[in-house]
Amino acid sequence: MFYEYLERWGLEPDGDPIITRGSRLLPVRADGAPAMLKVAMDAQEKFGGLLLRWWDGKGAARVFAHDGDALLLERAEGPSSLVEMAKDMAPGGRDDDASRLICQVVAELHTPRPGGRPHLDTADLVPLAQWFRELEPAAARHGGILTECAAAAHELLAAQQDIVPLHGDIHHGNILDFGPRGWLAIDPKGLIGERGFDYANLFCNPEAEIAAAPGRLARQVDVVAEAAGLERRRLLKWIMAYAGLSAAWFLGDGEWEPAKTPLAVAELAAAELARTAS
């Protein structure tokens, strides 16, 4: 599947193929410079490609060329990792810095684009209400914390604020070090809805031991709410909603073990929400 684009764009393979659920990627060199060839395999990845082109390298990896399902992208080669930074969870440690850096990137993605950018038809983006369609059936089937998550999602989706194009999958592994260009996002899903949603997935990442560490969620809610200019209780509700949706996806695929992390995060967010209400 790569050969056609290697020939068309004069690319040289520069590593092994990478296979994900929604795409196939190949590290390449374009005129000697590092790049990434990405071929979308599902509709969601294609929508994400439209969004990358619209961002035009502002807050996200730059698109050098595109054709149908294929994108030729800027490749991250910087040495730093937000995943590694997040492992330093001491008060004032690098976990806080990682969250603030992520918030800066998301804010850039959400910034209104002036004229001259590539056109974006928002009809090509997935509304949040559609994105959440699997949560209520999962809550009806499994009950428990998912019922609270579905209620939070219903409340938020009925009265969304600050509607913007959304990345849809912001986490520590999707914001990379691009060296002189700084931290940039990759792999958007291409959604549209309330901007607060884009911060919720941070709290289920970068790994289970960090996401569910005692006291971590409450502290990072403070950090993210301040850095992103979000109302703390509304952010907690978005965390519950997203964590419930993530768990619903895993449970729908019969993946019980991976569902434990978002379920634990949902419980933590609900407890923090209740604590701050008392």
Order of alpha helices (4+ residues) and beta strands (2+ residues): alpha-beta-beta-beta-beta-alpha-beta-beta-alpha-alpha-beta-alpha-alpha-alpha-beta-beta-beta-beta-alpha-alpha-alpha-alpha
